[in-house]
Amino acid sequence: MKTKLTILSLAFSMIATAAFAGEYPDISISELEEAIEKNEVILIDVNGSSSYAKGHIPGAIDFRANKENITALLGENKDKLVVAYCGGPSCSAYKAGAGAAEEAGFTKIKHLSAGISGWLQAGKPTEKASPQS
């Protein structure tokens, strides 16, 4: 019986690990604001270029428009916090931006699960994309 429980426990542990593989820890809006104020974060907006143009968290990179050169835009400081976000809690598009940062060698990667919708609901400022010439 003890052996069966040990095997069962190990199996659940492996399933749980696999379920969270590729996930990134969440960051709250207030934590993100603090990191922005201290210039300690790189933001990646994964909502698409038309959404980005309408309004994004100030300073965010438009992932869709820049995914080919995202590594260069992220910079050399691999210890800097990178936060990826998309539309809101039910959106998983942020994983593309977070994964690109991870592939570029960044290790402090978080997810703003509230997304742009939560940012707006909290009354936080956005900026619009500059017109391209």
Buried (B, 14 or more C-beta within 10 A) or exposed (E): EEEEEEEEEEEEEEEEEEEEEEEBEEBBBEBBBEBBEEEEBBBBBBBBBEBBBEBBBEEBBBBBBBBEEBBEBBEEEEEBBBBBBBBBEEBEBBBBBBBBBBEBEBEBBBBBBBBBBBBBEEEBEBEEBEEEE
